[in-house]
Amino acid sequence: MDSETKRLVQIAVAWCGPVFVVGFIVFWAVLGHNVPPPNMMGMTSAQLISEYYGKYQNEIAVGMIGSATMGMFYTPWSLLLATLMRDEDGSLGVLSLIEAAGGILTGWLLAFCPAIWAACALLATSVSPDLIRAMHVMTWIIFDCTYMITTIQLLALGAYIVLNKKQATFPAWTGWCAIAIGITFVPLVLMPFVTEGPFAVGGMWNFFFIFSIWLFAFQIPIGFFMLKEVMGHKQVARHVLSHAN
């Protein structure tokens, strides 16, 4: 693959990040009626059906199937990010591999969980409400309590940016932000045990704060500097030099 083709491929993959952010907001948050999500730990099975799945059945089904598609755009974006985290000899070090592994698993989670919620919506009026609630709660626990998958991705990225003084792609503040955001995920472990307050499934911390900073304080700045790198003059200069040699 020649340099220009490689550059175009990288630009296309870099745009997977914005596609994921916009797509997940539209399908998961808006169509999925997840702002905030239903307080499942404080609801009976009948309430979950009547106030959520039964009330918005078709919209949730479409939204969650769309989310399952949009969620996987996070994976190629994360893998491109890993390729920008090379050591001085050009190899992918352990921090790059941890970031890639976290991105792959997070992408899978962002596709798998909405698919189960879509099934809940489609089956809401034909199977036992208790079964729907069990599937819904189980999937939310998987979605939230496996937070370490994404936390290790963010910590690895942050450590690379902060510790690698010679890299010029990402400013140091983006590394510290990544580390801080990864740490803020820890209270998600409290979600199954509370029915109200900031740590509930739709609480101020465990929903609004965490997911907002992950999307807007991580995805947007990191995505911006990724696009700047793959579209910038550095790539053009390398292309010209390779032909000159």
Residue, then its C-alpha position, 0 to 999 in steps of 0.5 A: m500500500d502506497s503512502e497516500t492510500k495508507r493516509l486515506v485509509q487512516i483518515a477514514v478510520a479516524w472518522c469512525g470516532p465521530v460517527f460512533v459518537v453521533g450515532f450512539i447519541v441518536f440511536w442509544a440515547v434518543l431513540g432508545h429513550n435512555v436519557p436517563p435510562p429507566n430505574m430498573m433496580g427500583m421498578t417492578s417487572a410490570q412497571l418496566i414493561s408499562e413505563y419503558y418497553g411497552k410504551y416505546q417498544n418499536e423506537i427502542a427496538v430500532g434504536m438498540i439495533g442501530s446502537a449495536t451497529m454504531g457501537m462497533f465503530y469504536t473498535p477501528w477508531s481505537l485500533l488506529l489510536a493504538t498505531l499512533m502510540r508507537d515506541e521510539d523504534g516504531s514498535l507497538g509497546v505494551l501500553s499500545l496493546i493494552e489500549a487496543a485490547g480495551g478498544i476491541l472489548t469496549g466496541w464489542l460491549l457497545a454492540f452486544c448490550p444494545a442487541i440484548w436490549a433490542a431483544c427485550a423490546l421485541l419480546a416485551t409483549s410476548v414473554s414473561p415481564d420477569l424474564i424481560r426484567a432479568m435480561h434487562v438488569m443482567t445486561w445493564i450490569i454487564f454494561d456498567c460493571t465491566y467498566m475496567i475494560t474501558t478504564i484500562q484503555l484510558l489508563a494505558l493511553g494516558a500513561y503513554i501520553v504523559l510518560n512519553k515526552k517525545q511524542a508530539t501527537f497528543p498534548a499532555w493534558t489529554g493524557w491526564c484527562a484520559i487517566a482521570i476519566g478512567i478513574t471516574f468509572v470506578p463507582l459504576v460498581l455501586m449501580p446494582f446495589v442502589t435504587e436512587g441517588p448519584f450512583a443509580v443507573g440513571g444517577m447524576w454521577n453514574f450516568f450523566f457525568i461519566f458518560s458525558i465526560w467519556l464522550f466529550a472530554f475523551q472522544i472529542p479531544i483525542g479524536f481531534f488530535m488523531l485527525k490532525e495527525v493523519m491529515g496534517h502536514k507531517q504525513v504529507a512531508r513523509h510522503v514527499l520525502s519517500h518519493a524523493n528518496 
